[in-house]
Amino acid sequence: MGRVLTGSNRRGTPYEPEGSKQGFYVPTRRWLSRDLAAQVEQLVLAEGAQIASYLGSGYVRGLWQRLQGKPNARLDAQSWRILNFAVWHEIHWARSDSPRDGLHQPSQELLPL
């Protein structure tokens, strides 16, 4: 036990990281424009998409057009939230088999694993 505490700093912890805390990169832009492009097209950009009644199709289409341009972390995050809302809406409201609770099992084509 004495050996472990020999390298401790004043606070009693054996290790204190140097520098400031850093986050990590999340490839949201790539997911939206490549890996999840079919879901974006179906749930967000398609004519008559359910979420257009909440957000406005012109606004959403403009957002996705800007997403194709210069990288912008804030725009990426906003687009990611819109897709998540569209998936949630599709799962819990749009495809409901039971009008009482609005819940059912998600379909495989929406959530590929």
Contacts in CASP RR format, 6 or more apart in sequence:
PFRMAT RR
TARGET T0000
AUTHOR 0000-0000-0000
METHOD contacts of the structure
MODEL  1
MGRVLTGSNRRGTPYEPEGSKQGFYVPTRRWLSRDLAAQVEQLVLAEGAQ
IASYLGSGYVRGLWQRLQGKPNARLDAQSWRILNFAVWHEIHWARSDSPR
DGLHQPSQELLPL
4 14 0 8 1.000
5 12 0 8 1.000
5 14 0 8 1.000
7 14 0 8 1.000
8 14 0 8 1.000
9 16 0 8 1.000
28 76 0 8 1.000
28 77 0 8 1.000
28 79 0 8 1.000
28 80 0 8 1.000
29 67 0 8 1.000
29 71 0 8 1.000
29 76 0 8 1.000
31 80 0 8 1.000
32 40 0 8 1.000
32 67 0 8 1.000
32 76 0 8 1.000
32 79 0 8 1.000
32 80 0 8 1.000
32 83 0 8 1.000
33 67 0 8 1.000
33 68 0 8 1.000
36 83 0 8 1.000
39 83 0 8 1.000
39 87 0 8 1.000
39 110 0 8 1.000
40 64 0 8 1.000
40 83 0 8 1.000
42 49 0 8 1.000
43 49 0 8 1.000
43 50 0 8 1.000
43 51 0 8 1.000
43 83 0 8 1.000
43 86 0 8 1.000
43 87 0 8 1.000
43 90 0 8 1.000
43 110 0 8 1.000
44 51 0 8 1.000
44 60 0 8 1.000
44 64 0 8 1.000
44 82 0 8 1.000
44 83 0 8 1.000
44 86 0 8 1.000
45 60 0 8 1.000
45 61 0 8 1.000
45 64 0 8 1.000
48 57 0 8 1.000
49 57 0 8 1.000
49 60 0 8 1.000
49 86 0 8 1.000
50 86 0 8 1.000
50 89 0 8 1.000
50 90 0 8 1.000
50 93 0 8 1.000
50 94 0 8 1.000
51 60 0 8 1.000
51 82 0 8 1.000
51 85 0 8 1.000
51 86 0 8 1.000
51 89 0 8 1.000
52 58 0 8 1.000
52 60 0 8 1.000
54 85 0 8 1.000
54 89 0 8 1.000
55 82 0 8 1.000
60 82 0 8 1.000
63 75 0 8 1.000
63 78 0 8 1.000
63 79 0 8 1.000
63 82 0 8 1.000
64 79 0 8 1.000
66 72 0 8 1.000
66 75 0 8 1.000
67 75 0 8 1.000
67 76 0 8 1.000
67 79 0 8 1.000
87 110 0 8 1.000
87 111 0 8 1.000
90 110 0 8 1.000
91 103 0 8 1.000
91 104 0 8 1.000
91 106 0 8 1.000
91 110 0 8 1.000
92 102 0 8 1.000
92 103 0 8 1.000
93 102 0 8 1.000
95 104 0 8 1.000
95 107 0 8 1.000
96 102 0 8 1.000
96 103 0 8 1.000
96 104 0 8 1.000
97 104 0 8 1.000
98 104 0 8 1.000
END
